[in-house]
Amino acid sequence: MTRTYIIGFTGMAVIAGLDFWTGHEISFSVFYLLPVGLLAWRTSLGASVGAAVLSAVLWYSADVLGHDYSHPIIGVWNATARLVIFIFAALVLHRVRTLLELESTLARTDPQTGLYNLRAFTELLDRELSRSQRTGRAFTLAYLDLDRFKAVNDRFGHAAGDLVLREVGTKLATTLRGIDATARLGGDEFAILLSETDAVQGELALGRIQKSLSLTLRSVRAAAELGVTASIGAVVFSGGTATSDDLLGEADAIMYRTKHERPGSISIEAPEAWNANPRLASATTRSDP
């Protein structure tokens, strides 16, 4: 951002110099919109409005130094008109940028929980997959499903179900490390990406997450009354051959088996075909609630 400020304000100084050097017969005032627009697009609204004001002042200074009007108010009027145009341009560009950023965020975010959606999560998973295939370092991908969640909607209504989802989303977002990621994939299913994490580390991390979620679910009346728990299925990958769809499908399958065989527990598997590290490939962990 410092570079943007330097380019923007240097540009204004250059344009002001050209304005003064060429005199009043050739106007460069329209070119002030370039640095003003740059600052509006790349920095804060305050900085862009300040640049607009400074541009108007620079134009006015160059104009009155190189030109005598029949009345001083004419120069002030012209400078004011340019100031209005510069500020308007700064406001419009900053607003457009804000709307585009909001649209981009909404396109990557689940509106119910504020977590990543499937599209954004898959992009992160693809990058983690490529990194692991280059380095051989492990990561763990987990699927999480809420047991007896449908009963919450049926008995207490969708508002209560939405509250449970938001609380789970908040707990996941605040429990994970900065290098990890989590997403709501739809319904009551969530995905967790644990970077730089093998089967043993994954079991510990997912155990902590499940414990935190258990406390959260017990604090929500509807979930507590119906005994809502979290079943987790996870797959470990470390430099083998697979796609993000393969990993998501396998983690989903592990979670599905866990949910129906031992609800509220954790299962972690490391398929040999997807792991260059034999130690990880042989790891299969099951944690009961």
C-alpha contacts under 8 A as a table, 3 or more apart, distances in Angstrom:
res1	aa1	res2	aa2	distance
1	M	4	T	5.03
1	M	5	Y	6.48
1	M	42	R	7.32
1	M	43	T	6.98
2	T	5	Y	5.15
2	T	6	I	6.31
3	R	6	I	5.07
3	R	7	I	6.16
4	T	7	I	5.18
4	T	8	G	5.95
4	T	38	L	7.51
4	T	39	L	6.89
4	T	42	R	7.14
4	T	43	T	7.83
5	Y	8	G	5.09
5	Y	9	F	6.03
5	Y	39	L	7.01
6	I	9	F	5.54
6	I	10	T	5.80
7	I	10	T	5.22
7	I	11	G	5.91
7	I	35	P	7.57
8	G	11	G	5.17
8	G	12	M	6.44
8	G	35	P	4.51
8	G	36	V	7.06
8	G	38	L	6.62
8	G	39	L	6.41
9	F	12	M	5.03
9	F	13	A	6.32
9	F	35	P	6.97
9	F	51	A	7.58
10	T	13	A	5.08
10	T	14	V	6.24
11	G	14	V	5.12
11	G	15	I	6.17
11	G	32	Y	7.99
11	G	35	P	6.09
12	M	15	I	5.16
12	M	16	A	6.10
12	M	32	Y	6.22
12	M	35	P	6.40
12	M	55	S	6.47
12	M	58	L	7.94
13	A	16	A	5.08
13	A	17	G	6.19
13	A	58	L	7.87
14	V	17	G	5.05
14	V	18	L	6.30
15	I	18	L	5.09
15	I	19	D	6.08
15	I	28	F	6.69
15	I	29	S	7.96
15	I	31	F	7.06
15	I	32	Y	6.88
16	A	19	D	4.95
16	A	20	F	6.25
16	A	28	F	7.97
16	A	58	L	5.85
16	A	59	W	6.12
16	A	62	A	6.44
17	G	20	F	5.20
17	G	21	W	6.05
17	G	62	A	7.63
18	L	21	W	5.01
18	L	22	T	5.97
18	L	28	F	7.32
19	D	22	T	5.57
19	D	23	G	6.14
19	D	24	H	7.49
19	D	26	I	7.45
19	D	27	S	6.32
19	D	28	F	5.70
19	D	29	S	7.70
19	D	59	W	7.18
19	D	62	A	6.10
19	D	63	D	7.42
20	F	23	G	5.32
20	F	24	H	7.81
20	F	62	A	4.70
20	F	63	D	6.78
20	F	65	L	7.44
20	F	66	G	6.36
22	T	25	E	7.18
22	T	26	I	6.11
22	T	27	S	8.00
23	G	26	I	6.34
23	G	27	S	7.78
23	G	62	A	7.97
23	G	63	D	7.29
23	G	66	G	5.53
23	G	67	H	7.16
24	H	27	S	6.28
24	H	63	D	6.31
24	H	66	G	6.53
24	H	67	H	6.12
27	S	30	V	7.75
28	F	31	F	5.59
28	F	32	Y	7.40
29	S	32	Y	5.59
29	S	33	L	7.87
29	S	59	W	6.62
29	S	82	R	7.68
30	V	33	L	5.83
31	F	34	L	5.58
31	F	35	P	7.91
32	Y	35	P	5.92
32	Y	36	V	6.34
32	Y	55	S	6.20
32	Y	86	F	7.77
33	L	36	V	4.95
33	L	37	G	5.63
33	L	86	F	6.40
33	L	89	A	7.33
34	L	37	G	5.14
34	L	38	L	6.14
35	P	38	L	4.93
35	P	39	L	6.19
35	P	51	A	7.76
36	V	39	L	5.34
36	V	40	A	6.12
36	V	48	S	5.82
36	V	49	V	7.88
36	V	51	A	5.72
36	V	52	A	5.90
36	V	55	S	7.93
36	V	86	F	7.13
36	V	89	A	7.77
36	V	90	A	6.28
37	G	40	A	4.97
37	G	41	W	6.09
37	G	48	S	7.48
37	G	89	A	7.00
37	G	90	A	6.02
37	G	93	L	6.64
38	L	41	W	5.23
38	L	42	R	6.06
39	L	42	R	5.20
39	L	43	T	5.19
39	L	44	S	7.37
39	L	47	A	6.76
39	L	48	S	5.13
39	L	51	A	7.56
40	A	43	T	5.78
40	A	44	S	6.53
40	A	45	L	6.17
40	A	47	A	7.37
40	A	48	S	4.70
40	A	49	V	7.86
40	A	90	A	5.37
40	A	91	L	7.51
40	A	93	L	6.01
40	A	94	H	5.12
41	W	93	L	6.28
41	W	94	H	5.82
41	W	97	R	6.20
43	T	47	A	6.61
43	T	48	S	7.13
44	S	47	A	5.29
44	S	48	S	6.42
44	S	94	H	7.97
45	L	48	S	5.18
45	L	49	V	6.17
45	L	90	A	7.53
45	L	91	L	7.28
45	L	94	H	6.40
46	G	49	V	5.24
46	G	50	G	6.04
47	A	50	G	5.02
47	A	51	A	6.10
48	S	51	A	4.94
48	S	52	A	6.22
48	S	87	I	7.99
48	S	90	A	5.79
49	V	52	A	4.91
49	V	53	V	6.30
49	V	87	I	5.75
49	V	90	A	6.18
49	V	91	L	7.57
50	G	53	V	5.13
50	G	54	L	6.13
51	A	54	L	5.01
51	A	55	S	5.96
52	A	55	S	5.10
52	A	56	A	6.33
52	A	83	L	6.48
52	A	86	F	5.00
52	A	87	I	5.40
52	A	90	A	7.10
53	V	56	A	5.21
53	V	57	V	6.27
53	V	83	L	6.15
53	V	86	F	7.59
53	V	87	I	7.35
54	L	57	V	4.99
54	L	58	L	6.05
55	S	58	L	5.10
55	S	59	W	6.08
55	S	83	L	7.66
55	S	86	F	7.76
56	A	59	W	5.13
56	A	60	Y	6.08
56	A	79	A	5.82
56	A	80	T	7.42
56	A	82	R	6.11
56	A	83	L	5.10
56	A	86	F	7.58
57	V	60	Y	5.09
57	V	61	S	6.07
57	V	79	A	7.32
58	L	61	S	5.08
58	L	62	A	6.18
59	W	62	A	5.26
59	W	63	D	6.00
59	W	79	A	7.10
60	Y	63	D	4.97
60	Y	64	V	6.10
60	Y	75	G	7.00
60	Y	76	V	7.48
60	Y	79	A	5.52
61	S	64	V	5.49
61	S	65	L	6.12
62	A	65	L	5.31
62	A	66	G	6.28
63	D	66	G	5.41
63	D	67	H	5.80
63	D	75	G	7.59
64	V	67	H	5.16
64	V	68	D	6.41
64	V	75	G	6.92
65	L	68	D	7.89
69	Y	72	P	6.12
69	Y	74	I	6.67
69	Y	75	G	6.87
70	S	74	I	7.74
71	H	74	I	5.83
71	H	75	G	7.84
72	P	75	G	5.71
72	P	76	V	6.81
73	I	76	V	5.01
73	I	77	W	6.01
74	I	77	W	5.04
74	I	78	N	6.20
75	G	78	N	5.16
75	G	79	A	6.16
76	V	79	A	5.10
76	V	80	T	6.06
77	W	80	T	5.06
77	W	81	A	6.19
78	N	81	A	5.13
78	N	82	R	6.35
79	A	82	R	5.15
79	A	83	L	6.07
80	T	83	L	4.88
80	T	84	V	6.25
81	A	84	V	5.26
81	A	85	I	6.45
82	R	85	I	5.03
82	R	86	F	6.05
83	L	86	F	5.11
83	L	87	I	6.07
84	V	87	I	5.26
84	V	88	F	5.98
85	I	88	F	5.09
85	I	89	A	6.12
86	F	89	A	5.17
86	F	90	A	6.23
87	I	90	A	5.02
87	I	91	L	6.14
88	F	91	L	5.16
88	F	92	V	6.12
89	A	92	V	5.22
89	A	93	L	6.07
90	A	93	L	5.37
90	A	94	H	6.03
91	L	94	H	5.22
91	L	95	R	6.04
92	V	95	R	5.10
92	V	96	V	6.15
93	L	96	V	5.09
93	L	97	R	6.12
94	H	97	R	5.08
94	H	98	T	6.14
95	R	98	T	5.04
95	R	99	L	6.21
96	V	99	L	5.17
96	V	100	L	6.18
97	R	100	L	5.15
97	R	101	E	6.16
98	T	101	E	5.15
98	T	102	L	6.14
99	L	102	L	5.00
99	L	103	E	6.07
100	L	103	E	5.03
100	L	104	S	6.09
101	E	104	S	5.03
101	E	105	T	6.13
102	L	105	T	5.04
102	L	106	L	6.11
103	E	106	L	5.12
103	E	107	A	6.08
104	S	107	A	5.12
104	S	108	R	6.51
105	T	108	R	5.28
105	T	109	T	5.98
106	L	109	T	5.04
106	L	110	D	7.40
106	L	111	P	7.30
108	R	116	Y	5.80
108	R	117	N	5.57
108	R	118	L	7.94
108	R	119	R	6.49
108	R	120	A	5.08
109	T	114	G	5.81
109	T	115	L	5.65
109	T	116	Y	4.51
109	T	117	N	4.98
109	T	120	A	7.48
110	D	113	T	5.84
110	D	114	G	5.26
110	D	115	L	5.46
110	D	116	Y	5.75
110	D	117	N	4.95
110	D	183	A	7.72
110	D	184	R	6.54
111	P	114	G	5.58
111	P	115	L	7.90
112	Q	162	D	7.23
112	Q	165	L	7.43
112	Q	166	R	6.52
113	T	165	L	6.57
113	T	166	R	4.78
113	T	167	E	7.99
113	T	169	G	5.28
113	T	170	T	7.14
113	T	184	R	7.45
114	G	169	G	7.32
115	L	169	G	6.57
115	L	173	A	7.34
115	L	182	T	6.58
115	L	183	A	5.08
115	L	184	R	6.21
116	Y	119	R	7.88
116	Y	120	A	5.80
116	Y	121	F	5.90
116	Y	182	T	6.49
116	Y	183	A	4.40
116	Y	184	R	6.46
117	N	120	A	5.56
117	N	121	F	6.06
117	N	183	A	5.44
117	N	184	R	5.69
117	N	185	L	6.04
118	L	121	F	5.06
118	L	122	T	5.93
118	L	183	A	6.69
118	L	184	R	7.01
118	L	185	L	5.31
119	R	122	T	5.31
119	R	123	E	6.53
120	A	123	E	5.21
120	A	124	L	6.54
121	F	124	L	5.12
121	F	125	L	6.11
121	F	181	A	7.56
121	F	182	T	7.28
121	F	183	A	6.23
122	T	125	L	4.88
122	T	126	D	6.03
122	T	244	S	6.87
123	E	126	D	5.14
123	E	127	R	6.46
124	L	127	R	5.22
124	L	128	E	6.26
124	L	181	A	7.94
125	L	128	E	5.03
125	L	129	L	5.94
125	L	193	L	7.31
125	L	244	S	6.37
126	D	129	L	5.00
126	D	130	S	6.20
126	D	243	T	7.74
126	D	244	S	5.96
127	R	130	S	5.18
127	R	131	R	6.22
128	E	131	R	5.07
128	E	132	S	6.16
128	E	139	F	7.76
128	E	195	S	7.31
129	L	132	S	5.17
129	L	133	Q	6.18
129	L	239	G	7.94
129	L	243	T	7.67
129	L	244	S	7.22
130	S	133	Q	5.10
130	S	134	R	6.27
131	R	134	R	5.18
131	R	135	T	6.12
131	R	136	G	7.90
131	R	137	R	7.83
132	S	135	T	5.16
132	S	136	G	4.94
132	S	137	R	5.05
132	S	138	A	6.24
132	S	139	F	7.42
132	S	237	F	7.63
132	S	238	S	5.75
132	S	239	G	5.04
133	Q	136	G	5.53
133	Q	137	R	7.76
133	Q	238	S	6.96
133	Q	239	G	3.99
133	Q	240	G	6.37
133	Q	241	T	7.67
134	R	239	G	6.91
135	T	239	G	6.92
136	G	238	S	5.11
136	G	239	G	4.22
136	G	240	G	7.87
136	G	276	A	6.83
136	G	277	N	7.70
137	R	196	E	6.37
137	R	238	S	5.24
137	R	239	G	6.62
138	A	195	S	7.44
138	A	196	E	5.45
138	A	197	T	5.58
138	A	198	D	5.28
138	A	236	V	6.73
138	A	237	F	5.39
138	A	238	S	4.01
138	A	239	G	7.17
139	F	193	L	7.45
139	F	194	L	5.76
139	F	195	S	4.82
139	F	196	E	4.94
139	F	197	T	4.55
139	F	198	D	5.83
139	F	236	V	5.86
139	F	237	F	5.58
139	F	238	S	6.52
140	T	193	L	6.05
140	T	194	L	5.05
140	T	195	S	6.64
140	T	196	E	7.79
140	T	197	T	5.71
140	T	198	D	6.35
140	T	199	A	7.18
140	T	202	G	6.24
140	T	234	A	6.62
140	T	235	V	5.79
140	T	236	V	4.52
140	T	237	F	6.39
141	L	191	A	7.28
141	L	192	I	5.83
141	L	193	L	4.76
141	L	194	L	6.29
141	L	234	A	5.43
141	L	235	V	5.42
141	L	236	V	6.46
141	L	247	L	7.35
141	L	248	L	7.58
141	L	251	A	6.77
142	A	191	A	5.62
142	A	192	I	4.99
142	A	193	L	6.47
142	A	232	I	6.54
142	A	233	G	5.54
142	A	234	A	3.94
142	A	235	V	6.42
142	A	251	A	5.87
142	A	252	D	7.98
143	Y	189	E	7.04
143	Y	190	F	5.87
143	Y	191	A	4.66
143	Y	192	I	6.46
143	Y	232	I	5.59
143	Y	233	G	5.25
143	Y	234	A	6.11
143	Y	248	L	7.86
143	Y	251	A	5.64
143	Y	252	D	5.68
143	Y	255	M	6.00
144	L	189	E	5.62
144	L	190	F	4.98
144	L	191	A	6.04
144	L	192	I	7.68
144	L	230	A	6.38
144	L	231	S	5.69
144	L	232	I	4.50
144	L	233	G	6.62
144	L	255	M	6.84
145	D	188	D	5.80
145	D	189	E	4.64
145	D	190	F	6.46
145	D	230	A	5.62
145	D	231	S	5.34
145	D	232	I	6.54
145	D	255	M	7.39
145	D	259	K	7.69
146	L	149	F	5.62
146	L	188	D	5.77
146	L	189	E	6.92
146	L	228	V	6.51
146	L	229	T	5.68
146	L	230	A	4.58
146	L	231	S	6.35
147	D	228	V	5.39
147	D	229	T	5.16
147	D	230	A	5.83
147	D	231	S	6.73
147	D	259	K	7.28
147	D	263	P	6.71
147	D	264	G	7.08
148	R	151	A	5.49
148	R	152	V	7.12
148	R	226	L	7.10
148	R	227	G	7.35
148	R	228	V	5.42
148	R	229	T	7.45
149	F	152	V	5.25
149	F	153	N	7.02
149	F	161	G	7.34
149	F	188	D	7.06
149	F	223	A	7.65
149	F	228	V	6.27
150	K	153	N	5.34
150	K	154	D	6.27
151	A	154	D	4.89
151	A	155	R	5.87
151	A	226	L	7.38
152	V	155	R	5.38
152	V	156	F	5.51
152	V	157	G	6.77
152	V	158	H	7.73
152	V	160	A	6.86
152	V	161	G	5.79
152	V	222	A	6.20
152	V	223	A	6.67
152	V	226	L	7.13
153	N	156	F	5.53
153	N	157	G	4.43
153	N	158	H	4.81
153	N	159	A	7.75
153	N	160	A	6.73
153	N	161	G	5.28
154	D	157	G	5.81
154	D	158	H	7.72
156	F	159	A	7.72
156	F	160	A	5.90
156	F	161	G	7.61
156	F	222	A	6.77
157	G	160	A	5.64
157	G	161	G	6.62
158	H	161	G	4.78
158	H	162	D	5.97
159	A	162	D	5.08
159	A	163	L	6.27
160	A	163	L	5.05
160	A	164	V	6.39
160	A	222	A	6.73
161	G	164	V	5.12
161	G	165	L	6.36
162	D	165	L	5.08
162	D	166	R	6.20
163	L	166	R	5.14
163	L	167	E	6.15
164	V	167	E	5.18
164	V	168	V	6.16
164	V	217	L	7.31
164	V	220	V	6.96
164	V	223	A	7.01
165	L	168	V	5.14
165	L	169	G	6.05
165	L	188	D	7.03
166	R	169	G	5.00
166	R	170	T	6.08
167	E	170	T	5.14
167	E	171	K	6.17
167	E	216	T	7.04
167	E	217	L	7.92
168	V	171	K	5.14
168	V	172	L	6.14
168	V	213	L	6.61
168	V	216	T	7.20
168	V	217	L	7.64
169	G	172	L	5.20
169	G	173	A	6.14
169	G	184	R	7.69
170	T	173	A	5.19
170	T	174	T	6.21
171	K	174	T	5.27
171	K	175	T	5.92
171	K	212	S	7.27
171	K	213	L	6.68
171	K	216	T	7.40
172	L	175	T	5.21
172	L	176	L	6.24
172	L	182	T	7.01
172	L	209	I	7.19
172	L	213	L	7.78
173	A	176	L	5.95
173	A	181	A	7.88
173	A	182	T	6.88
175	T	209	I	6.67
175	T	212	S	7.82
176	L	180	D	6.05
176	L	181	A	7.27
176	L	209	I	7.85
177	R	180	D	5.32
178	G	181	A	7.70
179	I	194	L	7.64
179	I	195	S	6.35
180	D	192	I	7.54
180	D	193	L	5.58
180	D	194	L	4.97
180	D	195	S	5.64
181	A	192	I	5.90
181	A	193	L	5.12
181	A	194	L	6.92
182	T	190	F	7.12
182	T	191	A	5.50
182	T	192	I	4.42
182	T	193	L	6.14
183	A	190	F	5.56
183	A	191	A	5.21
183	A	192	I	6.67
184	R	187	G	7.85
184	R	188	D	7.63
184	R	189	E	6.10
184	R	190	F	4.36
184	R	191	A	6.35
185	L	188	D	7.92
185	L	189	E	5.61
185	L	190	F	5.41
185	L	191	A	6.74
186	G	189	E	5.68
186	G	190	F	7.37
194	L	197	T	5.85
194	L	202	G	7.30
197	T	200	V	7.95
197	T	201	Q	5.54
197	T	202	G	5.69
198	D	201	Q	5.33
198	D	202	G	5.71
198	D	236	V	6.32
198	D	237	F	7.90
198	D	280	L	6.83
199	A	202	G	4.90
199	A	203	E	6.10
199	A	236	V	6.13
199	A	268	I	6.76
199	A	269	E	7.49
199	A	270	A	7.35
199	A	280	L	6.56
199	A	283	A	6.34
199	A	284	T	7.59
199	A	285	T	7.42
200	V	203	E	5.25
200	V	204	L	6.58
201	Q	204	L	5.20
201	Q	205	A	6.11
202	G	205	A	5.04
202	G	206	L	5.86
202	G	268	I	7.86
203	E	206	L	5.29
203	E	207	G	5.88
203	E	266	I	7.86
203	E	268	I	7.15
203	E	285	T	7.23
203	E	287	S	7.88
204	L	207	G	5.06
204	L	208	R	6.32
205	A	208	R	5.22
205	A	209	I	6.29
206	L	209	I	4.87
206	L	210	Q	5.98
206	L	266	I	7.64
207	G	210	Q	5.14
207	G	211	K	6.13
207	G	266	I	7.67
208	R	211	K	5.11
208	R	212	S	6.22
209	I	212	S	5.17
209	I	213	L	6.15
210	Q	213	L	4.99
210	Q	214	S	6.06
210	Q	230	A	6.79
211	K	214	S	5.07
211	K	215	L	6.51
212	S	215	L	5.29
212	S	216	T	6.32
213	L	216	T	4.89
213	L	217	L	5.97
213	L	230	A	7.53
214	S	217	L	5.14
214	S	218	R	6.15
214	S	229	T	6.57
214	S	230	A	7.64
215	L	218	R	5.19
215	L	219	S	6.38
216	T	219	S	5.15
216	T	220	V	6.80
217	L	220	V	5.38
217	L	223	A	5.60
217	L	224	A	6.05
217	L	228	V	6.73
217	L	229	T	7.32
218	R	221	R	6.99
218	R	223	A	6.49
218	R	224	A	4.51
218	R	227	G	7.90
219	S	223	A	7.94
219	S	224	A	6.77
220	V	223	A	5.49
220	V	224	A	5.94
221	R	224	A	5.06
221	R	225	E	6.03
222	A	225	E	5.35
222	A	226	L	6.43
223	A	226	L	5.37
223	A	227	G	5.90
223	A	228	V	5.05
224	A	227	G	5.06
224	A	228	V	6.40
225	E	228	V	7.99
229	T	263	P	7.46
229	T	264	G	5.20
230	A	263	P	7.39
230	A	264	G	4.91
230	A	265	S	7.21
231	S	255	M	6.51
231	S	258	T	6.49
231	S	259	K	5.41
231	S	263	P	5.57
231	S	264	G	4.39
231	S	265	S	5.20
231	S	266	I	6.14
232	I	254	I	8.00
232	I	255	M	5.29
232	I	258	T	7.06
232	I	259	K	7.65
232	I	264	G	7.45
232	I	265	S	6.34
232	I	266	I	4.70
232	I	267	S	6.36
233	G	251	A	5.54
233	G	252	D	6.70
233	G	253	A	7.58
233	G	254	I	4.72
233	G	255	M	3.65
233	G	256	Y	7.43
233	G	258	T	6.58
233	G	266	I	5.86
233	G	267	S	4.90
233	G	268	I	5.97
234	A	251	A	5.00
234	A	252	D	7.97
234	A	254	I	6.59
234	A	255	M	7.03
234	A	266	I	7.77
234	A	267	S	6.13
234	A	268	I	4.56
234	A	269	E	6.32
235	V	247	L	7.04
235	V	250	E	6.91
235	V	251	A	5.44
235	V	254	I	7.87
235	V	268	I	5.62
235	V	269	E	4.96
235	V	270	A	5.55
235	V	271	P	7.64
236	V	268	I	7.27
236	V	269	E	6.23
236	V	270	A	4.71
236	V	271	P	7.54
236	V	275	N	7.82
236	V	280	L	7.41
237	F	240	G	6.91
237	F	270	A	6.59
237	F	271	P	7.95
237	F	274	W	5.78
237	F	275	N	5.54
238	S	274	W	6.79
238	S	275	N	4.73
238	S	276	A	5.94
238	S	277	N	6.59
238	S	280	L	7.60
239	G	274	W	6.86
239	G	275	N	5.59
239	G	276	A	5.34
239	G	277	N	7.79
240	G	273	A	6.41
240	G	274	W	4.07
240	G	275	N	4.53
240	G	276	A	5.31
241	T	273	A	7.00
241	T	274	W	5.41
241	T	275	N	7.78
242	A	246	D	5.99
242	A	247	L	7.02
242	A	274	W	6.26
243	T	246	D	5.08
243	T	247	L	6.45
244	S	247	L	5.15
244	S	248	L	6.11
245	D	248	L	5.12
245	D	249	G	5.93
246	D	249	G	5.20
246	D	250	E	6.13
247	L	250	E	5.13
247	L	251	A	6.07
248	L	251	A	5.22
248	L	252	D	6.03
249	G	252	D	5.10
249	G	253	A	6.16
250	E	253	A	5.02
250	E	254	I	6.20
251	A	254	I	5.13
251	A	255	M	6.12
252	D	255	M	5.08
252	D	256	Y	6.10
253	A	256	Y	5.03
253	A	257	R	6.31
254	I	257	R	5.27
254	I	258	T	6.17
254	I	267	S	6.84
254	I	268	I	7.74
254	I	269	E	7.92
255	M	258	T	4.99
255	M	259	K	5.97
255	M	266	I	7.99
255	M	267	S	7.22
256	Y	259	K	5.12
256	Y	260	H	6.37
257	R	260	H	5.38
257	R	261	E	5.94
258	T	261	E	5.19
258	T	262	R	5.32
258	T	263	P	6.20
258	T	265	S	6.76
258	T	266	I	7.01
258	T	267	S	6.52
259	K	262	R	5.70
259	K	263	P	4.38
259	K	264	G	6.93
259	K	265	S	7.60
260	H	263	P	6.10
262	R	265	S	5.96
262	R	288	D	7.35
264	G	288	D	7.38
264	G	289	P	5.59
265	S	286	R	7.51
265	S	287	S	5.69
265	S	288	D	4.71
265	S	289	P	4.84
266	I	285	T	7.91
266	I	286	R	5.66
266	I	287	S	4.95
266	I	288	D	6.57
266	I	289	P	7.74
267	S	284	T	7.56
267	S	285	T	5.69
267	S	286	R	4.40
267	S	287	S	6.34
268	I	283	A	7.88
268	I	284	T	5.63
268	I	285	T	4.92
268	I	286	R	6.29
269	E	283	A	6.25
269	E	284	T	4.54
269	E	285	T	6.44
270	A	274	W	7.34
270	A	275	N	7.06
270	A	280	L	6.12
270	A	281	A	4.89
270	A	282	S	6.60
270	A	283	A	5.75
270	A	284	T	6.39
271	P	274	W	5.61
271	P	275	N	6.69
271	P	281	A	5.59
271	P	282	S	7.62
272	E	275	N	5.34
272	E	276	A	7.71
272	E	278	P	7.36
272	E	281	A	4.51
272	E	282	S	7.02
273	A	276	A	7.90
273	A	281	A	7.91
274	W	281	A	7.70
275	N	278	P	7.00
275	N	280	L	6.71
275	N	281	A	5.54
276	A	281	A	7.57
277	N	280	L	5.44
277	N	281	A	6.20
278	P	281	A	4.80
278	P	282	S	6.26
279	R	282	S	5.58
279	R	283	A	6.70
280	L	283	A	5.24
